[in-house]
Amino acid sequence: SPWELRQQTPQVRQRIHNAYMLVYIRQDVAAQVLAPPDPRVTNLRMVERCDREVRLAEQRRREKMEQPLRIKVKLLFERSLCKMTGFWDHTEVPHEQYLKMNRDQPVHELASEAEAFIKVSATNMALFVLSYRNNPRQVRFAFMNSTTTLRNHIPQFNQPHFDTSDPYLVVLCMVSRGYDLHALKWRPTKENHTADELGRWDDAHVTLLVVKYFCVRTRKIVTLGCYYAPNTEKLISMINDGWVMERLRGYVQKGEVAPLPAEEGDGHAWECWEEFSEHDIQQRNTKTAVNNEQLWSGDVVIWQLAGQADARETREGLSPNGGDNSEVPPTFAVNNVQDLAAYILNSIDVVATLHDARQPLCIDGMVSNGVWAPPRPTSATKDKKDGQAVEERPEDAALSLCRTNHRPPQVRELKMDLRWNLSHVKGAVCRAFGHKRADVQENLWLFHAAPSSTYEEPLNMHPARNESTTLKELQRSTTFLSNPAKQPMTLHALELPSDSAQEVGDRGLLPLCVRYYDDAVREVGSQVIYVPHSGLVSDVLAGARKYNRPEYGITGPLRVLEVVESRLHKLFAPDAMVRSMVCFSKSNIFYHCLRVESDADAESMPDGHKLIEIFHCDRQSQQAFAQPLLLTAGPGEKSGSIKARCKAKLQVPDAEFKSWRLVRCTRLGKTHLKDDEAWDAEVTVDARLCLEHVHPNPTNNLARQSRYNKPLTIKA
């Protein structure tokens, strides 16, 4: 049978490392047989493959030797910059020509290469290299003197625009005004216009600016090109000589920007902004000289028409009838470049998840559903969404196997503004899930993780936060996870029962979440109850009995216990004070909750027996997980009997339970108990029993928090 074959020991033979073969050859054909074969006749493909590998190896060796002596150059022109939109980003600068040159070659030889490519005389062009400025910290184009070498422009260390492992220079070739922007042919707009000799460029007297235009109506920034002029000229000169209007004409015809008003020439009022950085936009005086505005070659300026208002609807949290409507999120007007930068900076993608208040407790990915093996294989948890593989979390599969009558989490993707306050955020979340009543917003709690899975308190219940707290402040309190990719902000929402605010506010009662567990230590339901702050555990038991349902299968008297860190913290007597509970001072009642179960075994416990805790321990990390079980044990009872009773109570399959071990834990260490050994053979005060086995859902995913491996948290 297959089972017998698996039990048999496979036959093992000693491996043979040497072999000998005796070959007889006829004497009359010995010379023909023993003659060396021609490789190209016997195996031409092998010969070609070996030759190709030799050539590639020689090429790699030569490139490795030449790498310290050569440099790659990405050459671009003004027309390349005109393809860029939005704010300046040096990583998106396109290039047209790719060259490899010696590092000791002078810059004028690079100009000769560009001259051969675009058929424009080198005397009518100037070269600018992308470089890094220390003060202020910017990546801008800087002039390349023709007498210097390429090595002079190579940084010695890594910089934002330069990687020493893949070194290259980004060089802008700027030709004289009068050449066509795209064809680079001489087509002057004015008669008797001669080409400027940019080869005699003097950076102390001439400034090159990267010029852009911002359209308020379309909220789009386009690049007009590069404008050079003496640094004593005023900024408005490029408007007065018609250069900006000429470059704008093409974008207006394509419909990328809105047409300008009917006024012509000086009839328009213009504003000029310097793009100091993506987040710092500074206005410049258009009637002041370039050098007086502290503008240097390579700086980026953005023009726009002054006095234009954003045609889109703007709200500041007011309802249409003029009353206060704070749950309606405001939209902020974008009337200039500075407003656009603030809008982009504060816009954020938010993934909101709405959880049910009856969702089971899930700590470190472990849900008390009676399943002690991974619910689904990893290969079966992948689905396709928008053409990308989406991996389902094991917690979601475990929650679907629970016996609780809870609603699965709902996910929505939202666009929010970091300037919104808490009321705006809650209102947006409510509307995204179809809740329009005001009482729902009042009973909505926000978290950075699932409420029943995180030890953190609700974001909107923090004593230092109020309704004026902004989404930016909530983002700062997000648990820090090192991830190079930009991730959307995650918010988890939970709607409290409708009577929560009335019970807590009007009557001054304490909300507590009780979770019902059956005899197999499976969570079968939960309920939020309200007891007085000075109440007793008997009040908790009375509230738990009120909501105990027949389908839970919990009969007889009840007991209340508190589990902390997957260990039994305390089994409360009915006359104990509620203030003595750990959850008394916790706001997140869905994580810091109480466990309610049947106490029938304690009433029928024989003399000499006692109720002991047996917790689960991960074999790899040696950390406690899941919910512990309480079992009555008699003096001298064998470990095999206790294991059998644990297996029957937890309803663990034989194939899974055969790898479980019963372990005695003391301060001195852990001892594996044999089946014929008494569980209380060693009498120590701190002795505890645990079931050591593999965690069904180990926390090997860095994206999921673990209470034992807490990441760094940065709070405002």
C-alpha positions in Angstrom: 0.0 0.0 0.0 1.2 3.6 -0.3 1.3 3.9 3.4 3.7 0.9 3.6 5.9 2.3 0.9 6.2 5.6 2.8 7.3 3.7 5.9 10.0 1.6 4.2 13.6 2.8 4.3 14.9 3.5 0.8 17.8 1.5 -0.4 21.1 3.4 -0.3 24.1 2.4 -2.4 27.6 3.8 -2.3 28.0 6.4 -5.1 30.4 5.4 -7.8 32.9 8.2 -8.6 35.1 6.5 -11.2 34.4 4.5 -14.3 36.6 2.6 -16.7 35.9 1.6 -20.2 38.0 -0.7 -22.4 37.6 -0.1 -26.2 39.1 -2.2 -29.0 39.9 -0.6 -32.3 40.7 -2.3 -35.5 44.3 -1.7 -36.6 43.5 -0.8 -40.2 41.2 2.1 -39.1 43.1 3.1 -35.9 44.5 6.3 -37.5 41.1 7.4 -38.8 39.3 6.7 -35.5 42.0 8.3 -33.3 42.4 11.4 -35.4 41.4 14.6 -33.6 37.9 15.7 -34.8 37.2 19.1 -36.3 34.9 20.9 -33.8 33.2 22.9 -36.5 32.1 19.7 -38.2 31.1 17.7 -35.2 29.4 20.5 -33.2 29.2 23.9 -35.0 26.7 25.4 -32.5 29.0 24.6 -29.5 32.0 26.3 -31.3 29.9 29.4 -32.1 28.7 29.6 -28.5 32.2 29.3 -27.1 33.4 32.0 -29.4 30.6 34.3 -28.5 31.2 33.8 -24.8 34.9 34.6 -25.3 34.0 37.8 -27.2 31.5 38.9 -24.5 34.0 38.2 -21.7 36.6 40.2 -23.6 34.1 43.1 -24.0 33.2 43.1 -20.4 36.9 43.1 -19.4 37.5 46.0 -21.7 34.5 47.9 -20.4 35.6 47.3 -16.9 39.0 48.7 -17.6 37.6 51.7 -19.5 35.0 52.5 -16.9 37.2 54.7 -14.7 38.3 56.5 -17.9 35.0 57.1 -19.7 31.7 58.7 -18.8 28.2 58.5 -20.3 26.6 61.7 -21.5 22.9 62.1 -22.0 22.4 65.0 -24.4 19.2 67.0 -24.6 17.9 70.1 -26.2 15.4 72.8 -25.4 12.7 70.9 -27.2 13.3 68.0 -24.8 12.6 70.3 -21.8 9.3 71.4 -23.4 7.9 67.9 -23.0 8.0 68.3 -19.2 4.9 69.3 -17.4 4.2 70.1 -13.7 6.8 71.1 -11.2 10.6 70.6 -11.8 11.8 67.0 -11.3 15.3 66.3 -12.4 14.7 62.6 -12.6 12.2 63.1 -15.4 14.4 65.2 -17.7 14.3 63.5 -21.1 17.3 63.1 -23.3 17.7 62.6 -27.1 21.3 61.5 -27.6 23.5 59.0 -25.7 27.3 59.4 -25.9 30.3 57.8 -24.4 33.3 60.0 -24.0 36.6 60.1 -22.2 36.6 61.8 -18.9 39.6 63.9 -19.8 38.1 65.2 -23.1 37.4 69.0 -23.1 33.9 70.3 -23.2 34.4 71.9 -26.7 34.8 68.3 -28.1 31.4 67.5 -26.7 30.1 70.6 -28.4 31.5 69.3 -31.6 29.6 66.1 -31.2 26.4 68.1 -30.7 27.2 70.2 -33.7 27.5 67.0 -35.9 24.2 65.8 -34.5 22.0 68.9 -35.0 24.0 70.7 -37.8 24.3 73.9 -35.8 27.6 75.7 -35.4 29.3 75.3 -32.0 29.7 79.1 -31.8 26.0 79.4 -31.6 25.4 77.0 -28.7 26.2 76.8 -25.0 26.3 73.6 -22.9 24.8 73.3 -19.4 25.2 70.3 -17.1 22.8 69.1 -14.5 24.5 69.8 -11.1 23.7 70.0 -7.4 23.8 73.2 -5.4 24.6 73.0 -1.7 23.0 76.2 -0.7 20.2 76.1 -1.4 19.9 72.4 -2.0 18.7 72.3 -5.6 19.4 70.3 -8.8 19.7 72.8 -11.6 21.6 73.3 -14.9 24.9 75.0 -14.6 27.1 76.4 -17.4 30.0 74.3 -18.8 33.0 76.3 -19.7 34.5 75.1 -23.0 38.0 75.1 -21.6 37.2 72.6 -18.8 37.1 68.8 -19.1 34.3 66.5 -18.4 36.0 65.2 -15.4 35.6 68.7 -13.8 31.9 68.3 -13.8 31.7 64.7 -12.4 30.8 64.6 -8.7 33.1 62.6 -6.5 30.3 61.3 -4.3 26.7 60.3 -4.7 24.3 63.2 -5.1 20.6 63.4 -5.8 21.2 63.5 -9.6 24.3 61.3 -9.7 25.0 57.7 -8.8 28.6 56.6 -8.7 27.6 53.0 -9.5 26.1 54.2 -12.8 27.8 57.5 -13.6 26.5 59.8 -16.4 26.2 63.5 -17.1 22.9 65.2 -18.2 23.9 68.0 -20.6 21.6 70.6 -22.1 22.6 72.0 -25.5 21.1 75.5 -25.8 21.2 77.0 -29.3 20.8 80.7 -30.2 17.5 82.4 -30.3 16.3 82.4 -34.0 16.6 78.7 -34.5 13.3 76.7 -34.8 12.5 75.1 -31.5 11.8 71.6 -32.9 13.5 71.5 -36.3 16.6 73.4 -35.1 16.7 75.2 -38.5 17.5 79.0 -38.8 14.1 80.7 -38.9 14.3 84.1 -37.3 11.1 85.9 -36.4 12.6 89.3 -37.0 14.4 90.5 -40.1 18.1 91.2 -40.0 18.4 89.1 -36.9 21.7 87.3 -36.5 22.5 84.3 -34.4 23.9 85.0 -30.9 27.4 83.7 -30.3 26.6 81.6 -27.3 30.1 80.1 -27.5 31.3 83.2 -25.8 28.9 82.7 -22.9 29.9 84.7 -19.7 27.9 83.4 -16.8 28.7 86.5 -14.8 26.7 88.7 -17.2 24.2 86.4 -18.9 21.6 84.2 -17.2 19.7 81.2 -18.5 16.2 80.6 -17.0 14.0 77.6 -17.5 10.6 79.2 -18.1 7.2 77.6 -17.5 3.6 78.8 -17.6 0.7 78.0 -15.2 -2.9 78.0 -16.5 -5.3 78.6 -13.6 -8.3 77.2 -15.5 -6.7 73.8 -16.4 -4.4 73.7 -13.3 -1.6 72.7 -15.6 2.1 73.8 -15.8 3.8 73.6 -19.2 7.4 74.3 -20.0 7.9 77.0 -22.5 11.7 76.5 -22.9 14.8 78.3 -21.9 15.3 82.1 -22.0 18.6 83.8 -21.8 19.2 87.5 -21.3 21.7 89.8 -19.6 21.2 89.7 -15.9 20.7 93.4 -15.8 17.4 93.1 -17.8 14.1 93.0 -16.1 12.0 89.8 -15.9 9.2 91.4 -17.8 11.5 91.7 -20.8 10.6 88.2 -22.0 6.9 89.2 -21.9 7.5 92.5 -23.7 9.5 91.0 -26.6 6.7 88.5 -27.2 8.8 85.4 -26.4 6.3 84.0 -23.9 3.3 84.7 -26.1 5.0 83.0 -29.0 5.9 79.9 -27.1 2.3 79.8 -25.6 0.7 79.8 -29.0 1.4 76.1 -29.6 0.0 75.0 -26.3 -3.2 77.0 -26.8 -3.7 75.4 -30.2 -3.3 72.0 -28.8 -5.8 72.8 -26.0 -3.4 72.1 -23.2 -3.9 75.6 -21.7 -6.8 77.9 -21.9 -6.7 80.8 -24.4 -5.6 84.2 -23.0 -8.1 87.0 -22.6 -8.7 89.4 -25.5 -6.1 92.0 -24.3 -2.9 91.9 -26.1 0.7 92.7 -25.2 0.9 95.0 -22.2 -2.8 94.7 -21.5 -2.2 91.5 -19.4 -1.1 91.7 -15.8 1.5 89.0 -15.2 2.9 87.3 -12.1 6.3 85.6 -11.9 7.1 82.8 -9.4 10.4 81.1 -8.8 10.2 77.3 -8.2 12.6 77.3 -5.3 11.6 73.7 -4.6 8.5 71.6 -5.1 7.1 72.9 -1.8 8.6 76.4 -1.8 7.2 78.8 -4.4 8.4 82.4 -4.1 7.0 85.3 -6.0 9.4 87.6 -7.9 9.0 91.2 -8.9 8.6 91.3 -12.7 9.9 94.9 -12.9 13.2 94.2 -11.2 16.4 93.1 -12.8 17.3 89.4 -12.9 20.4 89.7 -10.7 18.5 91.8 -8.1 16.0 89.0 -7.8 18.8 86.6 -7.0 18.2 84.5 -10.1 21.1 82.4 -11.5 21.5 80.3 -14.6 19.4 77.2 -14.3 16.7 78.6 -12.0 13.1 77.8 -12.8 10.5 80.6 -13.1 6.8 80.2 -13.7 4.6 82.8 -15.3 0.8 83.2 -14.9 -1.8 85.8 -15.6 -2.6 87.8 -12.5 -6.1 88.2 -11.1 -7.5 85.0 -12.5 -9.7 83.0 -10.0 -10.2 79.3 -9.9 -13.4 78.5 -11.8 -13.9 75.3 -9.9 -16.2 75.1 -6.9 -14.6 75.9 -3.6 -16.0 75.2 -0.2 -14.8 76.2 3.3 -17.1 73.8 5.3 -20.3 75.8 4.8 -23.6 74.4 3.7 -25.5 75.8 0.6 -27.9 77.6 2.9 -25.2 79.4 4.7 -25.2 77.4 7.9 -22.4 75.4 9.4 -21.9 72.1 7.7 -18.6 70.9 9.1 -18.9 67.4 7.9 -18.7 68.6 4.3 -15.0 68.6 3.4 -13.8 71.9 2.0 -12.1 72.3 -1.3 -9.3 74.9 -1.5 -9.1 77.4 -4.4 -6.0 77.3 -6.7 -5.5 80.9 -7.9 -1.8 80.8 -8.3 1.3 78.6 -8.5 1.7 78.7 -4.7 -1.8 77.5 -4.2 -1.2 74.7 -6.7 1.9 73.6 -4.8 0.0 73.5 -1.5 -2.8 71.6 -3.2 -0.4 68.9 -4.6 1.5 68.7 -1.3 -1.7 68.1 0.8 -3.5 65.8 -1.6 -3.3 62.2 -0.4 -4.7 58.9 -1.4 -6.5 57.2 1.5 -7.6 53.6 1.7 -10.5 53.5 4.2 -11.7 50.2 5.6 -15.0 50.0 7.5 -15.1 47.2 10.2 -18.1 45.7 12.0 -18.2 46.2 15.8 -18.8 42.4 16.0 -15.6 41.5 14.1 -13.7 38.8 16.1 -10.5 39.5 18.0 -7.4 39.0 15.8 -4.0 39.3 17.5 -0.9 38.7 15.4 -3.0 37.2 12.6 -4.6 34.6 15.0 -8.3 34.3 15.1 -10.1 31.9 17.5 -12.1 30.0 14.9 -11.1 26.4 15.8 -8.8 26.1 12.8 -5.2 25.3 13.8 -3.7 24.9 10.3 -3.3 27.5 7.6 -6.8 28.0 6.2 -5.6 28.3 2.6 -2.3 27.6 0.8 -0.3 30.6 -0.2 -0.7 29.9 -3.9 -4.4 30.1 -3.6 -4.5 33.5 -2.0 -3.6 35.5 -5.1 -6.1 37.2 -7.3 -5.9 39.6 -10.1 -7.0 43.2 -9.8 -6.3 45.8 -12.4 -3.8 43.5 -14.0 -1.7 43.2 -10.8 -1.4 40.3 -8.4 -3.1 41.0 -5.1 -2.2 38.8 -2.2 -5.0 38.2 0.3 -4.0 38.4 3.9 -4.2 35.2 5.9 -6.2 37.1 8.5 -9.0 37.7 6.0 -9.3 34.0 5.3 -9.3 33.2 9.0 -12.0 35.7 9.7 -14.2 34.1 7.0 -14.1 30.8 9.0 -15.3 32.4 12.2 -18.7 31.5 13.8 -19.5 35.1 14.6 -22.2 36.8 12.7 -20.2 39.8 11.6 -20.1 41.8 8.4 -16.9 41.5 6.3 -14.7 44.6 6.1 -15.5 47.0 3.3 -12.7 48.9 1.5 -13.0 52.2 -0.3 -10.3 54.3 -2.0 -10.6 58.0 -1.3 -8.9 61.3 -2.2 -8.4 63.6 0.8 -6.6 66.8 1.8 -4.2 66.9 4.7 -5.7 70.2 5.7 -9.0 68.6 6.5 -9.9 68.3 10.2 -11.3 65.3 11.9 -15.0 66.1 11.2 -14.2 66.4 7.5 -12.4 63.1 7.4 -15.2 61.3 9.3 -17.8 62.9 7.0 -15.9 61.7 3.9 -15.6 58.2 5.2 -19.3 58.1 6.1 -20.4 59.2 2.7 -18.0 56.8 1.0 -19.8 53.9 2.7 -23.3 55.3 2.2 -23.9 56.6 5.7 -25.5 60.1 5.7 -26.9 60.4 9.2 -25.2 62.7 11.6 -25.3 60.2 14.5 -23.2 57.7 12.5 -20.4 60.3 12.2 -20.5 60.9 16.0 -20.1 57.2 16.7 -17.3 56.7 14.2 -13.9 55.7 15.5 -10.7 56.0 13.3 -7.6 53.8 13.6 -4.4 53.1 11.7 -5.1 49.4 11.8 -8.1 47.1 12.3 -9.6 47.9 15.7 -9.7 44.3 16.9 -6.1 43.8 15.9 -4.2 46.8 17.2 -3.3 47.9 20.7 -3.5 51.6 19.6 -6.2 53.9 20.8 -8.7 55.5 18.5 -7.3 58.5 16.6 -10.2 60.7 17.3 -10.4 59.7 21.0 -6.9 60.9 22.0 -7.1 63.5 24.8 -4.7 65.8 22.9 -6.9 65.8 19.7 -10.1 67.5 19.0 -12.3 68.3 16.0 -9.7 70.9 14.8 -7.1 68.3 14.5 -6.0 67.9 10.9 -5.4 64.9 8.8 -1.7 65.9 8.6 -1.4 65.4 12.3 -3.0 62.0 12.0 -0.5 61.1 9.3 2.4 62.0 11.6 1.2 59.5 14.2 1.2 56.7 11.6 3.4 53.8 12.6 6.6 54.1 10.7 7.4 51.3 8.3 10.5 51.6 6.1 9.1 51.2 2.6 10.8 52.8 -0.4 7.6 52.9 -2.4 5.1 55.6 -1.7 2.1 54.0 -0.1 -1.4 55.5 0.4 -2.5 56.4 3.9 -4.6 53.7 5.6 -7.5 54.5 7.8 -9.7 51.9 9.5 -13.1 53.0 10.7 -15.5 51.4 13.1 -19.1 52.4 13.8 -20.2 52.1 17.4 -23.7 50.9 18.3 -26.2 53.7 18.0 -26.9 53.9 21.7 -23.2 54.3 22.6 -23.1 58.1 22.8 -26.3 58.2 24.9 -25.2 55.6 27.3 -21.7 57.0 27.8 -22.5 60.7 27.7 -25.9 61.0 29.3 -25.7 58.3 31.9 -22.0 58.3 32.4 -21.6 54.5 32.0 -18.4 52.6 31.0 -18.5 50.8 27.7 -17.0 47.3 27.7 -16.7 44.7 24.9 -17.4 41.2 26.0 -16.5 38.3 23.7 -18.2 35.0 24.1 -16.2 31.8 23.8 -17.6 28.2 23.6 -16.2 25.1 25.2 -13.8 24.7 22.2 -12.3 28.2 22.9 -13.8 29.5 19.7 -15.2 33.1 19.6 -18.9 32.8 18.7 -20.0 36.4 19.3 -19.4 39.7 21.0 -21.4 42.6 22.5 -20.8 46.1 23.8 -22.3 46.5 27.3 -22.4 49.4 29.7 -21.7 49.2 33.4 -21.2 51.9 36.1 -17.6 53.1 36.7 -17.9 51.9 40.3 -19.6 48.7 39.3 -18.7 45.1 40.1 -17.9 42.1 37.9 -21.4 40.8 38.7 -22.7 43.7 36.7 -20.6 42.6 33.8 -21.9 39.0 34.2 -25.5 40.3 34.3 -25.0 42.3 31.0 -23.3 39.3 29.4 -26.2 37.0 30.3 -28.6 39.5 28.7 -27.0 39.1 25.3 -26.1 35.4 25.5 -27.8 33.7 22.6 -28.8 30.0 22.3 -26.8 29.6 19.1 -23.7 30.4 21.0 -24.0 27.1 22.8 -22.9 28.6 26.2 -24.9 27.1 29.0 -24.7 27.2 32.8 -23.0 29.9 34.9 -20.6 32.3 33.3 -17.2 33.5 34.2 -15.2 36.6 33.2 -11.5 36.6 32.6 -9.0 38.9 31.0 -6.4 37.8 28.6 -3.3 40.0 28.1 -0.5 39.1 25.6 -2.2 35.7 25.0 -1.8 34.8 28.7 -4.4 34.7 31.4 -4.2 37.9 33.3 -6.9 37.3 35.9 -10.0 35.2 36.5 -12.3 37.7 38.2 -14.6 36.9 41.1 -18.1 38.3 40.9 -17.4 40.8 43.8 -14.3 42.2 42.1 -14.3 45.9 41.1 -14.5 46.9 37.5 -11.7 49.4 38.2 -9.3 46.5 38.8 -9.5 45.4 35.1 -6.8 46.4 32.7 -9.4 47.4 30.1 -10.9 50.0 32.5 -8.5 52.7 31.3 -8.3 51.7 27.7 -10.3 53.5 24.9 -10.0 50.7 22.3 -12.4 48.3 24.0 -12.5 46.0 20.9 -8.8 45.0 21.5 -8.7 45.4 25.3 -11.8 43.3 25.8 -13.2 40.7 28.3 -13.6 37.0 27.7 -16.9 35.4 28.8 -17.3 31.6 28.8 -19.1 28.8 30.6 -18.1 28.1 34.2 -19.8 24.7 34.4 -16.5 22.7 34.8 -15.5 24.7 37.8 -18.7 23.9 39.7 -18.4 20.2 39.1 -14.7 20.1 39.9 -13.8 17.2 42.3 -11.9 17.8 45.5 -8.2 18.2 45.1 -8.5 19.3 41.5 -7.8 22.8 40.4 -8.3 25.0 37.3 -5.1 25.5 35.4 -4.1 27.7 32.4 -2.6 26.1 29.3 -1.5 28.6 26.8 -0.2 28.2 23.2 3.5 28.8 22.4 5.0 29.2 19.0 7.8 26.7 18.4 10.0 29.1 16.5 9.7 32.4 18.3 8.8 30.9 21.7 6.1 33.5 22.1 2.6 33.0 23.4 -0.3 33.3 20.9 -4.0 32.6 20.5 -6.4 32.3 23.4 -5.3 30.1 26.4 -7.6 27.4 27.7 -8.6 26.6 31.2 -8.7 22.9 32.2 -9.3 21.1 35.5 -6.5 18.9 36.5 -6.1 16.5 39.4 -3.0 15.8 41.4 -0.6 13.4 39.7 -2.6 13.3 36.4 -0.4 12.1 33.6 0.6 14.5 30.8 -0.8 12.1 28.2 -4.3 12.4 29.7 -4.1 16.2 29.8 -3.0 16.3 26.1 -5.8 14.0 25.1 -8.3 16.3 26.9 -6.8 19.4 25.2 -7.1 17.7 21.9 -10.7 16.8 22.5 -11.6 20.3 23.9 -10.0 22.2 21.0 -11.1 19.6 18.4 -7.7 19.4 16.8 -7.3 16.9 14.0 -4.9 14.0 14.5 -2.6 15.0 11.7 -2.2 18.4 13.3 -2.0 17.4 16.9 0.7 14.8 16.5 3.3 17.6 16.3 2.0 19.3 19.5 4.0 19.1 22.7 3.0 19.7 26.3 5.7 21.8 28.0 6.2 22.9 31.6 7.5 26.5 31.8 9.4 27.8 34.9 11.9 30.5 35.5 14.7 28.1 35.0 13.5 27.0 31.5 11.1 24.7 29.7 10.7 21.0 30.1 9.0 18.7 27.5 6.6 16.4 29.4 6.4 12.8 28.4 3.0 11.1 28.3 3.6 8.9 31.4 5.0 11.9 33.4 2.8 13.7 35.9 2.1 17.3 35.1 2.8 18.4 38.7 5.9 16.3 39.2 7.9 19.4 40.0 6.3 21.6 42.6 7.2 25.2 41.8 5.2 28.4 42.3 5.6 29.8 38.8 5.1 26.6 36.9 2.8 26.9 33.9 1.8 24.5 31.1 1.8 25.3 27.4 1.1 23.6 24.2 4.1 24.1 21.9 3.3 24.0 18.2 3.7 25.9 15.0 1.9 29.2 14.7 -0.8 28.8 11.9 -0.1 32.3 10.7 3.4 33.3 11.6 4.3 37.0 11.6 6.8 36.9 8.8 5.3 39.7 6.9 6.9 43.1 7.8 3.7 44.9 6.7 1.7 43.4 9.6 2.4 44.6 13.1 3.3 42.3 15.8 3.0 43.2 19.5 6.4 41.5 20.1 8.2 43.3 17.3 6.7 46.8 17.4 8.1 49.2 14.8 9.2 52.7 15.6 6.3 55.1 16.2 6.8 58.8 15.6 4.3 61.0 17.4 3.7 64.7 17.0 
